[in-house]
Amino acid sequence: MNLAATALLVIDLQNEYRPGAAWPVIGYDAVLANTATLIEAARAAGVPVIHAQAWVKPEERDGYARQEEILTEEFRSAVAGSEGAAICPEVAALPGDIIIQKHWPSAFRRTDLSKRLADFKVENLIVTGVLTDSCVTESVFDAVYQGFRVWLVKDACGSMSEAMHRTGMLDMANRLYGGGILRLPEAQKALAGQPFDGWRCTRPVEFVYTLETLDRIYEAL
């Protein structure tokens, strides 16, 4: 991987996804620890670290009219300035990192992320974060269709159930044109400029999975 054309995109690793919060992610401690390892490797390699942070101000709630109809305070997420919306200390941004505050699921929608990546001449995006089946999926699809090669780190992503995570990963895998899925050790090799291995997308909709084959295919990635 050409590290001069690579960035690490970390999506929504915020306090509101911890156990006991409104949106608990299964295995969140592992997701945070694995992402922290990748962030350290990226910084050591001079690869830009970009944090996408869900951050919605009161005046921006108009875009969520249908959600607002049914939402109670306990389930309100991404509240700008709240402790829940704060980036977890385990993966905290440091000087030199970039924070993209977003108020839609995709980190590309109505943000300057595309411009930032263009300024760095990025071609490859290594992606971690939550929720696999929501904000990660939306961001990854936008990235792919904007021409980036996306490399998802499967053990540094998560959702509110293992099934939601696994189906989300396979849905993205079917459309990761030019990219693929890595496990943590292989992502570390990539960020060290070493040869790496992982599943690579070779054609659209490679996995026509069923409930019976879902786990087997996911484990093989």
Order of alpha helices (4+ residues) and beta strands (2+ residues): beta-alpha-beta-alpha-beta-alpha-beta-alpha-beta-alpha-beta-alpha-beta-alpha
